[in-house]
Structure formats: C-alpha cells, structure tokens
C-alpha cells in the first residue's frame, strides 16, 4: 500500500523528536561525567531542556516542510489530471463534431440529388432512381469509452447516453449507405445501357427477365433510402443538441471557459 504524504510528515516529526531526545541523553551523560553528581543539576536540566527544545523545533520544521511538499505534489497531480481531462474532452468534442457534420452533410447530399433529378422532370420516379449513392460517410469515426471519461466524472450521464445513441445510429446509417451503394450498383448492372432519362421519367428496354431481376433490388433500395432519410431527420437534431451541450458541460466541470462551445442549432 502506498504511503500518504501525511505519513511522511509524521515520520519526519517523530524522527526529529527522537533525535532531540538522543541529544539530550548524551548531553546529560556528558554533564554527569564531568561533575560526578548523582542528582540532576542545573546544568543537567539545561541540557535536558535544550535537547527537548531541539527535538520539538526539529520535528516541527520537518513536519512543516513535509506537509508543504505534500501539498505541492497534490497540486501538481491535480493540475496534471485537469490537463488530461481537458485533452480527453477535446478529443470527444472533435470526434463528435465530425459525426454531427457527417450526418448533416449526408442529408444535404441526398436533398441535392433529389433536386437535380426533379429538375430533370423525374419527380414521378422512385426515390432510389433519383438519389445517387452517397460517397464519403465517416463510418471509421469511433467514440471510445475512454473518450467520455470526463463527462462521466462530471456526472453528465444523460449527455453520455445521448452521445452513445447518436454514435451508434450514425454507424448504422453509414452501414446502410454502404448497402445502398452496393444495391444501386446491382440495379445499374441490371439496367445496363438500355436506360435513359427523358421527359417524364426513366425509359428502359429491359426484357421481362430483367424486370423480374430488378424488382427485388428496387424494392430493397426504396425501403433503404426511405429508412436512411427518416433516421437522419430524427438523428440530426439529437446530434446538434448533444454537440451544443458538450462545451458547457466541460467548462463547468473543468472550471475553464476556454473550452470550445459549438451550437449547430436543433
């Protein structure tokens, strides 16, 4: 078991007292040897008092210095802990900001794809025919349990739960987008060069066999893109709210107003 700083102070005090007593005894012995008296003389008393006084003074100085050193060590440890907590908080802040931005960017990309298709007069077509695959989703961004240690220490349990939920949902959306890209490629392979866009919709020269092969793929695509859009509508406000809450929570916990705050809006 590690010794506490106060244990060292007490030990130094006791050693100082012991040293003073030893000095007193030796002083008495020396005085008795010189005078040969069998009773405590005034010189012996002076020696004894001097010894105990030295013991008390030495022990007091040792205790004071030891206690001061312990306080300085504790202060350094506390400052280092605060720096470590701030670094972890910044890491969480950056990771979660990337997730929140990726969710918003994905929604923008989907809407832009719809706008382009609608401008071509394809409003009557299925969503999967109007929304191209989304490239570049940040599925590799992972929030580790250690990233949330400062918020847990700050007892921001609701915020921690929100961050975990958003991070998990973001990963699911990223996986869904990958699947959407895969299925979209399969549909394009079935359609082949026979497809073309014209006024009023998509025209294709598929045979009945091609139509039969395309139908299940198209059904999955439509369901998947609808699911992705619905999740984004729900998740983006949650991500923005959590993002806005991280900064104030860390400022309060660290008592540090320099910790960044970002408000992305609900």
Residue, then its C-alpha position, 0 to 999 in steps of 0.5 A: x500500500x502506498x504511503x500518504x504524504x501525511x505519513x511522511x510528515x509524521x515520520x519526519x516529526x517523530x524522527x526529529x523528536x527522537x533525535x532531540x531526545x538522543x541529544x539530550x541523553x548524551x548531553x546529560x551523560x556528558x554533564x554527569x561525567x564531568x561533575x560526578x553528581x548523582x542528582x540532576x543539576x542545573x546544568x543537567x536540566x539545561x541540557x535536558x531542556x535544550x535537547x527537548x527544545x531541539x527535538x520539538x523545533x526539529x520535528x516541527x520544521x520537518x513536519x512543516x516542510x513535509x506537509x508543504x511538499x505534500x501539498x505541492x505534489x497534490x497540486x501538481x497531480x491535480x493540475x496534471x489530471x485537469x490537463x488530461x481531462x481537458x485533452x480527453x474532452x477535446x478529443x470527444x468534442x472533435x470526434x463528435x463534431x465530425x459525426x454531427x457534420x457527417x450526418x448533416x452533410x449526408x442529408x444535404x447530399x441526398x436533398x441535392x440529388x433529389x433536386x437535380x433529378x426533379x429538375x430533370x422532370x423525374x419527380x414521378x420516379x422512385x426515390x432510389x432512381x433519383x438519389x445517387x449513392x452517397x460517397x464519403x460517410x465517416x463510418x471509421x469515426x469511433x467514440x471510445x469509452x475512454x473518450x467520455x471519461x470526463x463527462x462521466x466524472x462530471x456526472x453528465x450521464x444523460x449527455x453520455x447516453x445521448x452521445x452513445x445513441x447518436x454514435x451508434x445510429x450514425x454507424x448504422x446509417x453509414x452501414x446502410x449507405x454502404x448497402x445502398x451503394x452496393x444495391x444501386x450498383x446491382x440495379x445499374x448492372x441490371x439496367x445496363x445501357x438500355x436506360x435513359x432519362x427523358x421527359x417524364x421519367x426513366x425509359x428502359x428496354x429491359x426484357x421481362x427477365x430483367x424486370x423480374x431481376x430488378x424488382x427485388x433490388x428496387x424494392x430493397x433500395x426504396x425501403x433503404x433510402x426511405x429508412x436512411x432519410x427518416x433516421x437522419x431527420x430524427x438523428x440530426x437534431x439529437x446530434x446538434x443538441x448533444x454537440x451544443x451541450x458538450x462545451x458547457x458541460x466541460x467548462x463547468x466541470x473543468x472550471x475553464x471557459x476556454x473550452x470550445x462551445x459549438x451550437x449547430x442549432x436543433 
